[in-house]
């Protein structure tokens, strides 16, 4: 299935994630075709960064791709992963089922010790109570998942070749413990209204 990424989110990593290289990184379009874009990672001199084959495949017509300092969040098959460019380490955050309609994210908390995603599942399979599941993960300094919170809510999303909510617009961290989302604009009950979730302390 051809998939596309709607937005590449370039964020800044703070002191709480692993020590960053002095080199900056960016996503650069390599090929554009039909509804897809293939990317490469370049350093601040414009040189292409060599990445493992798994990451290279994930840069081709990605359904989830976000560069955050020197950490790349990407989807490989059913796994949502983080690749730390400076060290070459790769970490799995979580898996999703084949039949979900899309995974959106990530958004980071101010401390960068929490990361949030929206999983879209319009059929509400796998015990979903609503069309979307907000997944908030607590991470240690090595990106190991130390806590997981999930909340089923009617988050706003749109569908093309895949379904996606827009990180930073449809959902975001207000602060370390408060998460904001926009209710789906196509539902009858308070469409477009802001909803809030208090996330328990780490």
Helices and strands as residue ranges (DSSP letters): E 9-11, E 25-33, E 36-43, H 53-58, E 65-68, E 71-76, E 79-84, E 89-95, E 102-108, E 114-120, E 132-139, E 145-153, E 158-159, E 163-164, E 171-173, E 178-182, E 194-198
